[in-house]
Amino acid sequence: MRARDKAAVSALRATLAALDNAEAVPVDAAELRGLALEQAPLGAGATEAARRELSEGGVVDVVRAEAAERLEVAAQLTAPAHAARAARLRAEAAVLLGFLDGPGPA
C-alpha cells in the first residue's frame, strides 16, 4: 500500500505542475524586454499575471497526456535493471487514469 501511495503522490505532484504550466499565459518578446524604471509596477502582486482557466476537457487532456507519457516511457524501459522504474511509471499512470475513470463499482 505504501508503494502505491508514493506512486500516487509522485503522479499527482507532477500532474498538478503540468496543469499549472498549462494555465500559464504566454509572454511575448516585447514584455520580456522590460519597462523603464518609472513605468515599472510596484507593490504586492506587481509580478502577478492573469492565468488561463482550463476547461474540464482541457484538464482531462493534460491528465491523459501525463498518463500516456508515463506509459510510453515505461514501454521503453525494457532492460531488467529498469523493471522497478517501469513498474512505478505504470502505477503512476494507473493512478491518473483512475481519476479520469471515476470510482469503481462499490
C-alpha positions in Angstrom: 0.0 0.0 0.0 2.8 2.4 0.8 4.4 1.9 -2.6 1.1 2.8 -4.2 0.8 5.9 -2.1 4.3 7.0 -3.2 3.3 6.5 -6.8 0.1 8.4 -6.3 1.9 11.3 -4.7 4.5 11.5 -7.4 2.0 11.3 -10.2 -0.3 13.9 -8.6 2.5 16.4 -7.9 3.8 16.1 -11.5 0.3 16.4 -12.9 -0.5 19.4 -10.8 2.6 21.1 -12.1 1.7 20.2 -15.7 -1.8 21.8 -15.1 -0.2 24.9 -13.6 2.1 25.2 -16.7 -0.9 24.7 -19.0 -2.7 27.6 -17.3 0.3 30.0 -17.8 -0.2 32.8 -20.2 2.4 33.1 -23.0 4.6 36.1 -22.7 5.6 38.0 -25.9 9.1 39.3 -26.6 8.1 42.9 -26.0 7.1 42.1 -22.4 10.4 40.3 -21.8 12.5 43.5 -22.6 11.1 45.2 -19.5 10.0 48.7 -18.8 11.8 51.9 -17.8 12.1 52.1 -14.0 9.4 54.8 -13.8 6.9 52.6 -15.7 7.6 49.5 -13.6 4.7 48.3 -11.5 5.4 48.4 -7.8 3.9 46.8 -4.7 2.5 43.5 -3.7 1.3 41.4 -6.6 3.1 43.6 -9.2 4.6 40.5 -10.8 1.3 38.6 -10.9 -0.2 37.8 -14.3 -3.6 36.6 -15.1 -3.8 32.9 -15.7 -5.9 31.0 -18.2 -8.7 28.8 -16.8 -8.7 25.3 -18.3 -12.0 23.8 -19.2 -12.8 20.4 -17.8 -11.9 18.9 -21.2 -8.5 20.7 -21.0 -7.8 19.3 -17.6 -8.7 15.8 -18.8 -6.4 16.3 -21.8 -3.5 17.2 -19.6 -4.1 14.3 -17.2 -4.4 11.9 -20.1 -1.1 13.2 -21.6 0.7 12.8 -18.3 -0.5 9.2 -18.1 0.3 8.5 -21.7 3.8 9.9 -21.2 4.4 7.6 -18.2 3.2 4.5 -20.2 5.3 5.4 -23.2 8.5 5.8 -21.0 7.7 2.5 -19.2 7.4 0.7 -22.5 10.8 1.9 -23.5 12.4 0.7 -20.3 12.9 -2.9 -21.4 16.2 -3.7 -19.6 15.7 -5.9 -16.5 17.6 -3.3 -14.5 14.8 -0.8 -15.2 11.9 -3.1 -14.2 11.2 -1.3 -10.9 11.2 2.1 -12.6 8.9 0.9 -15.4 6.5 -0.7 -12.8 6.4 2.6 -10.9 5.6 4.6 -14.0 2.8 2.1 -14.8 1.4 2.5 -11.3 1.5 6.3 -11.6 -0.3 6.1 -15.0 -2.9 3.8 -13.4 -3.5 6.4 -10.6 -4.0 9.2 -13.1 -6.3 7.1 -15.3 -8.2 6.1 -12.2 -9.1 9.7 -11.6 -10.5 10.0 -15.1 -12.5 6.8 -15.0 -14.0 7.7 -11.6 -14.6 5.4 -8.7 -15.1 1.8 -9.5 -18.2 -0.2 -8.7 -18.9 -0.3 -5.0 
